[in-house]
Amino acid sequence: MENNIIESWNKNALEWIKVIDNADIESRKFTNRAIWDLIGNSPAIKILDVGCGEGWLTRSLGTMGKSVVGLDAIPKLLENAEKKGDGTYYQMSYEDIILGKPIPEAPYDAAVFNFCLYQREGLSQLLKQVKKALSENGYIAIQTLHPYFLLQNDLEYKSQWINDSWKGLPGNFTDGHSWYARTFESWMSVIKKAGLQLHQLQEVTNDNNKPLSVIFILSE
């Protein structure tokens, strides 16, 4: 499954960069601000941005005095991130992390996954390995689509595969990969299996109070 995800992102990286640069995704004005405020205003100084993409969050947190390192598996996204400003980036896949490849420049005060967790299997193992790269009081932040997404799209409220990750987004994307949508119960199970506890939960809504995303703050 991870190979399919990486293939899809390799094919669509330049289109994604264009969509992000043009701020074409309306919901991101709410979700970007939410994760930026939460991480930026926390006491954590050294941050690991996992699945950093073209690096917008890495750069944004850097303007708040944070020391941020970005990880991603997609070369074109990392090249673009490096062109856009200061920042330290490494090419590394989730499989690399799960298999125990050392995360560069650890330990970190916090690690963030911002809309970049698509898999069903292996998620608890991924979080376990990232946890090892944190300092004693470090935390993991995950922002993901709110489970309300399922009801909003007339789907049963149960964890399930969604066929096309690009569906509904502006842009000329092709060959979308599947992603696994989780209920709150499923997320709690993943967190428990990773040996983590839910420290904080924030629901992000739009101007009409419709849920867009949820942010989990996890620690030991």
Backbone torsions as a table, in degrees:
resi	resn	phi	psi	omega
1	MET	NA	-41.6	-179.0
2	GLU	-62.5	-34.9	178.2
3	ASN	-61.5	-40.3	177.8
4	ASN	-63.9	-39.4	179.1
5	ILE	-64.1	-47.1	-179.1
6	ILE	-64.0	-40.7	178.0
7	GLU	-60.8	-44.3	-179.7
8	SER	-63.0	-43.2	179.9
9	TRP	-68.5	-37.1	176.2
10	ASN	-60.8	-39.9	-179.8
11	LYS	-70.5	-32.3	-170.9
12	ASN	-108.5	6.6	-173.8
13	ALA	-57.8	-46.9	-176.3
14	LEU	-67.7	-36.7	177.2
15	GLU	-66.6	-39.9	177.9
16	TRP	-62.0	-43.7	178.8
17	ILE	-58.8	-43.1	179.8
18	LYS	-63.3	-43.8	179.8
19	VAL	-63.5	-42.5	179.5
20	ILE	-67.5	-44.4	-179.7
21	ASP	-61.0	-33.7	-179.5
22	ASN	-87.8	-1.2	-178.4
23	ALA	52.5	46.8	-174.8
24	ASP	-81.4	-15.8	-177.9
25	ILE	-93.7	105.7	-171.6
26	GLU	-56.4	-42.3	-174.6
27	SER	-65.1	-20.8	-175.6
28	ARG	-68.7	-19.3	176.9
29	LYS	-67.1	-23.3	176.0
30	PHE	-90.9	-46.8	-174.4
31	THR	-72.8	-37.4	176.9
32	ASN	-60.8	-47.0	-177.6
33	ARG	-62.3	-39.2	-176.8
34	ALA	-62.4	-48.3	-177.5
35	ILE	-72.5	-35.4	179.0
36	TRP	-63.7	-45.9	178.7
37	ASP	-63.6	-45.6	-174.4
38	LEU	-64.5	-49.7	-179.4
39	ILE	-72.7	-43.1	-176.1
40	GLY	-62.5	-33.9	-178.1
41	ASN	-93.8	2.8	177.0
42	SER	-84.6	161.6	-179.9
43	PRO	-72.0	-10.2	179.9
44	ALA	-61.2	133.2	-179.6
45	ILE	-106.9	-44.9	-177.5
46	LYS	-98.4	115.4	-169.2
47	ILE	-119.6	139.4	172.1
48	LEU	-106.6	117.2	179.1
49	ASP	-97.9	98.9	-174.3
50	VAL	-89.0	129.2	-173.5
51	GLY	70.7	46.9	-169.0
52	CYS	-72.3	-16.0	179.7
53	GLY	62.4	-133.8	-179.4
54	GLU	-83.8	9.1	164.3
55	GLY	88.2	15.4	-175.7
56	TRP	-61.6	-41.7	-177.7
57	LEU	-71.5	-38.7	176.1
58	THR	-55.9	-48.3	-179.7
59	ARG	-66.5	-44.0	-176.6
60	SER	-62.4	-43.4	179.3
61	LEU	-68.0	-30.9	176.4
62	GLY	-61.9	-33.2	178.8
63	THR	-70.5	-13.9	178.2
64	MET	-98.0	13.1	177.1
65	GLY	86.5	9.8	177.5
66	LYS	-84.0	152.4	172.6
67	SER	-101.5	110.6	-168.0
68	VAL	-121.6	135.7	174.1
69	VAL	-117.3	131.5	179.7
70	GLY	-104.9	137.7	174.4
71	LEU	-118.4	139.1	172.4
72	ASP	-158.5	159.8	-179.3
73	ALA	-94.8	-9.1	-169.2
74	ILE	-104.2	111.7	-175.8
75	PRO	-56.9	-42.5	-177.4
76	LYS	-64.1	-35.2	177.6
77	LEU	-68.8	-42.0	180.0
78	LEU	-66.8	-38.9	177.0
79	GLU	-60.3	-42.8	179.5
80	ASN	-66.5	-40.6	178.6
81	ALA	-60.1	-43.5	-178.2
82	GLU	-67.3	-31.3	179.4
83	LYS	-72.2	-27.4	-170.1
84	LYS	-84.0	-8.4	179.0
85	GLY	158.9	-176.8	-180.0
86	ASP	-63.8	150.1	178.4
87	GLY	155.7	155.5	179.1
88	THR	-111.9	127.1	-175.0
89	TYR	-132.3	145.7	177.3
90	TYR	-133.7	142.9	173.7
91	GLN	-85.4	120.9	-177.7
92	MET	-159.4	132.5	179.8
93	SER	-95.9	166.6	175.2
94	TYR	-62.8	-36.6	178.7
95	GLU	-61.7	-41.0	176.3
96	ASP	-56.2	-45.9	-177.8
97	ILE	-65.6	-46.5	-178.8
98	ILE	-60.5	-36.5	-179.1
99	LEU	-78.0	-0.9	173.2
100	GLY	93.8	11.0	175.2
101	LYS	-62.0	130.2	-175.7
102	PRO	-59.6	134.8	175.7
103	ILE	-79.3	124.0	-175.0
104	PRO	-60.7	144.5	171.1
105	GLU	64.9	17.2	175.3
106	ALA	-67.3	157.5	6.5
107	PRO	-88.6	164.2	-179.5
108	TYR	-121.4	153.7	175.4
109	ASP	-78.1	-26.8	-179.9
110	ALA	-156.3	151.0	171.9
111	ALA	-126.0	138.2	-177.5
112	VAL	-125.0	135.3	170.7
113	PHE	-114.4	110.0	-176.9
114	ASN	-110.4	101.3	179.9
115	PHE	52.9	50.4	-177.5
116	CYS	-140.9	18.8	178.6
117	LEU	-111.8	111.1	-172.4
118	TYR	-117.0	-14.6	-168.1
119	GLN	-87.6	158.5	173.1
120	ARG	-90.5	-51.0	-176.8
121	GLU	-92.6	151.1	172.3
122	GLY	86.9	-3.8	-175.6
123	LEU	-68.1	-42.1	178.4
124	SER	-62.3	-40.1	178.6
125	GLN	-64.6	-39.3	177.8
126	LEU	-60.9	-46.7	-179.7
127	LEU	-64.9	-37.9	177.2
128	LYS	-59.2	-44.5	-178.2
129	GLN	-68.4	-40.3	178.2
130	VAL	-65.3	-36.9	177.8
131	LYS	-56.3	-36.2	-179.3
132	LYS	-66.2	-19.9	-178.9
133	ALA	-91.9	7.4	-178.2
134	LEU	-99.1	153.7	172.6
135	SER	-72.1	175.4	-170.6
136	GLU	-54.8	-42.9	-179.0
137	ASN	-104.7	23.6	-176.8
138	GLY	-72.3	162.2	-179.8
139	TYR	-137.2	160.8	174.4
140	ILE	-112.6	131.2	175.5
141	ALA	-111.8	131.1	177.4
142	ILE	-124.3	122.3	168.5
143	GLN	-109.5	129.1	-177.8
144	THR	-144.4	167.2	177.6
145	LEU	-58.5	138.4	177.5
146	HIS	-64.8	138.7	177.7
147	PRO	-56.0	-18.9	174.7
148	TYR	-56.6	-23.0	176.8
149	PHE	-49.8	-38.7	-177.7
150	LEU	-62.2	-49.3	-179.5
151	LEU	-67.5	-37.7	-179.3
152	GLN	-61.1	-28.7	-179.2
153	ASN	-104.2	21.9	175.8
154	ASP	57.9	36.4	176.1
155	LEU	-105.0	157.2	175.1
156	GLU	-62.5	146.5	177.7
157	TYR	-81.8	80.5	174.3
158	LYS	-152.5	153.8	178.0
159	SER	-63.6	136.4	-174.3
160	GLN	-164.0	159.4	175.4
161	TRP	-76.4	137.6	173.5
162	ILE	-111.3	132.5	-166.9
163	ASN	-66.7	-47.0	-168.9
164	ASP	-126.4	113.3	-177.4
165	SER	-66.2	-21.5	-176.4
166	TRP	-94.1	-9.6	-175.5
167	LYS	-59.1	133.0	177.7
168	GLY	89.2	-7.8	179.5
169	LEU	-92.9	147.5	172.1
170	PRO	-67.4	153.1	179.7
171	GLY	115.4	159.0	-178.0
172	ASN	-98.3	73.3	-178.4
173	PHE	-89.7	151.3	178.8
174	THR	-133.4	158.0	172.7
175	ASP	51.4	54.6	179.3
176	GLY	-65.8	143.8	177.4
177	HIS	-88.8	157.8	174.2
178	SER	-74.4	155.5	174.1
179	TRP	-142.3	154.0	-173.2
180	TYR	-100.6	112.0	178.6
181	ALA	-85.8	131.6	-174.9
182	ARG	-114.7	145.6	168.5
183	THR	-78.8	169.5	175.8
184	PHE	-59.5	-39.5	179.9
185	GLU	-60.5	-41.7	178.9
186	SER	-64.2	-42.2	177.8
187	TRP	-61.8	-41.8	179.9
188	MET	-62.9	-36.5	178.2
189	SER	-65.7	-44.2	178.3
190	VAL	-60.2	-45.3	-178.2
191	ILE	-62.3	-43.4	180.0
192	LYS	-64.0	-44.1	-179.3
193	LYS	-64.1	-25.6	179.1
194	ALA	-81.3	-2.3	-179.0
195	GLY	74.6	25.5	-178.8
196	LEU	-114.0	163.6	175.9
197	GLN	-122.5	147.6	177.3
198	LEU	-78.5	113.3	-178.4
199	HIS	-90.9	-34.8	-177.3
200	GLN	-155.3	146.7	176.0
201	LEU	-133.3	129.2	178.6
202	GLN	-127.2	125.2	175.6
203	GLU	-95.5	129.7	-177.8
204	VAL	-103.4	126.9	-178.1
205	THR	-121.7	164.7	175.7
206	ASN	-92.8	-169.8	-177.1
207	ASP	-64.9	-20.4	178.2
208	ASN	-96.5	12.9	-179.3
209	ASN	60.4	28.0	172.5
210	LYS	-87.3	131.5	-179.7
211	PRO	-64.1	133.7	176.6
212	LEU	-109.5	-46.7	-175.0
213	SER	-149.2	172.6	173.6
214	VAL	-134.7	141.1	177.0
215	ILE	-115.0	123.8	175.2
216	PHE	-103.4	132.0	171.0
217	ILE	-109.1	119.8	-172.1
218	LEU	-119.5	143.2	175.0
219	SER	-152.2	172.0	179.9
220	GLU	-74.2	NA	NA
